[in-house]
Amino acid sequence: MLYLVGLGLGDAKDITVKGLEVVRRCSRVYLEAYTSVLTVGKEALEEFYGRELILADRDLVELEAEEILKEADTSDVAFLVVGDPFGATTHSDLVLRAVHAGISYRVVHNASIMNAVGCCGLQLYSFGETVSIVFWDDDWKPESFYDKIMKNRSMGLHSLCLLDIKVKEQSIENLMRGRKVYEPPRYMSVSQAAGQLLEVIRRRREEGEELGLTEDTLCVGVARVGAEDQVIRTATLRQLGSCDLGPPLHSLVVTGCLHPLEVDMLRLSAAPDALAHLLAARVEDSSTS
């Protein structure tokens, strides 16, 4: 049996009882190590689980999945994922590979950022399509994330923006030369994501485009959701562009239409200068309800 086990979002203790039972009886246990991270490292997980973990990087999962599935038809193998197993499409691909190989599978679900983001006070059923914001470089500055946010806002929906993670990435030079030299890990911060959005807004304003998202749009930055040092900061997009929410992982939420209850919840984490925007949002909402 292949088991896909969600680890939750905080630390080693966020695994479910069912998940822990699976981990302790499997012959091999893999830890997926590139779509997300916990606030503790591999060693802390091994100590709590009482098992040795095999790190599974992108190459192993996407290019050498048969290694994970080897002998899973005759013994139990666990594949551990931070958050929920189906938070990334890569894991659906692993399931399909298992099925095609005649290997049974089971999933042990857990909390992920997709539902835990409700901690910021916004109602989950008012979210639209989830958006990914990638790191820009000198030659590649895609703006599709902005268009998806605008599509959500046109329907009054909030946008959860998942921020880029670069783990075990190679430079173009090392890739071309076939050298297994990797760049240091990078995790996009809320301020970096806000900075890219602000740049898109500036450029499109210069082109005369009618904007549905501005520097004063109310947003929420969240960091290390589920951990003891979780941070939630409600502020304007401009304010978030210069904020420091500490270590990773970060996510950004761009608000749509706000319900009065959402406004009251957001005030709990609002920066002082953002309160005026919240009060204005509540007045506007009340006038249209």
SULBELSUL-V751490 format. One record per pair of residues at least 24 apart in sequence whose ideal C-beta (glycine too) atoms are under 6 Angstrom apart, sorted by the first residue. I is the first residue (numbers start at 1). J is the second residue. D is the distance in whole Angstrom. If there is no record, write none. Layout:
BEGIN
i:I j:J d:D
i:I j:J d:D
END
This chain:
BEGIN
i:1 j:76 d:5
i:1 j:104 d:5
i:2 j:72 d:5
i:2 j:77 d:5
i:2 j:98 d:5
i:2 j:103 d:5
i:2 j:105 d:4
i:3 j:78 d:5
i:3 j:106 d:5
i:4 j:79 d:5
i:4 j:85 d:4
i:4 j:107 d:5
i:5 j:78 d:6
i:5 j:80 d:5
i:5 j:108 d:5
i:6 j:81 d:6
i:6 j:84 d:4
i:6 j:85 d:5
i:6 j:109 d:5
i:6 j:110 d:3
i:7 j:80 d:6
i:7 j:82 d:5
i:8 j:110 d:4
i:8 j:111 d:5
i:9 j:83 d:6
i:9 j:111 d:6
i:9 j:116 d:6
i:9 j:225 d:5
i:9 j:226 d:3
i:10 j:226 d:4
i:10 j:227 d:5
i:11 j:39 d:6
i:11 j:40 d:5
i:12 j:40 d:6
i:12 j:44 d:5
i:12 j:45 d:5
i:12 j:48 d:4
i:16 j:110 d:6
i:18 j:108 d:5
i:19 j:108 d:4
i:22 j:78 d:6
i:23 j:49 d:5
i:23 j:51 d:6
i:23 j:78 d:5
i:26 j:76 d:4
i:26 j:77 d:6
i:26 j:78 d:4
i:27 j:75 d:4
i:27 j:76 d:6
i:28 j:77 d:5
i:29 j:53 d:5
i:29 j:78 d:5
i:30 j:54 d:5
i:30 j:56 d:4
i:30 j:68 d:6
i:30 j:79 d:5
i:31 j:55 d:6
i:31 j:80 d:5
i:32 j:56 d:5
i:32 j:81 d:5
i:33 j:57 d:6
i:34 j:58 d:5
i:34 j:167 d:5
i:35 j:88 d:4
i:36 j:82 d:4
i:36 j:83 d:6
i:38 j:82 d:6
i:39 j:224 d:6
i:39 j:227 d:5
i:57 j:168 d:5
i:61 j:90 d:6
i:65 j:94 d:6
i:65 j:97 d:5
i:69 j:98 d:6
i:69 j:101 d:6
i:69 j:103 d:6
i:72 j:103 d:5
i:73 j:103 d:5
i:83 j:112 d:4
i:84 j:109 d:5
i:84 j:110 d:5
i:84 j:112 d:4
i:87 j:112 d:5
i:113 j:225 d:6
i:113 j:251 d:6
i:116 j:225 d:5
i:116 j:226 d:6
i:117 j:160 d:5
i:120 j:220 d:5
i:120 j:222 d:6
i:120 j:232 d:5
i:121 j:262 d:6
i:121 j:265 d:3
i:121 j:266 d:5
i:122 j:158 d:5
i:122 j:262 d:5
i:126 j:158 d:6
i:127 j:158 d:5
i:127 j:160 d:6
i:128 j:152 d:3
i:128 j:157 d:3
i:130 j:160 d:5
i:131 j:159 d:5
i:131 j:161 d:5
i:132 j:162 d:5
i:133 j:161 d:5
i:133 j:163 d:6
i:133 j:193 d:5
i:134 j:164 d:5
i:135 j:164 d:5
i:136 j:196 d:6
i:143 j:200 d:5
i:146 j:200 d:5
i:149 j:254 d:5
i:150 j:212 d:5
i:153 j:212 d:5
i:153 j:256 d:5
i:156 j:256 d:5
i:156 j:257 d:4
i:157 j:256 d:4
i:158 j:253 d:6
i:158 j:255 d:5
i:158 j:256 d:5
i:159 j:254 d:4
i:160 j:253 d:6
i:161 j:252 d:4
i:163 j:188 d:4
i:163 j:193 d:5
i:163 j:250 d:5
i:164 j:188 d:4
i:187 j:248 d:4
i:189 j:250 d:5
i:190 j:221 d:4
i:190 j:240 d:6
i:190 j:245 d:5
i:190 j:250 d:5
i:190 j:252 d:5
i:191 j:241 d:6
i:191 j:243 d:6
i:193 j:252 d:5
i:194 j:237 d:5
i:194 j:240 d:4
i:194 j:241 d:4
i:195 j:241 d:5
i:198 j:241 d:5
i:218 j:255 d:5
i:218 j:277 d:5
i:219 j:254 d:5
i:220 j:253 d:4
i:221 j:245 d:6
i:221 j:252 d:6
i:222 j:251 d:5
i:223 j:250 d:5
i:232 j:269 d:4
i:233 j:269 d:6
i:234 j:266 d:5
i:234 j:269 d:5
i:234 j:270 d:4
i:234 j:274 d:6
i:235 j:271 d:4
i:235 j:274 d:5
i:236 j:274 d:6
i:239 j:271 d:6
i:258 j:285 d:6
i:260 j:285 d:6
END
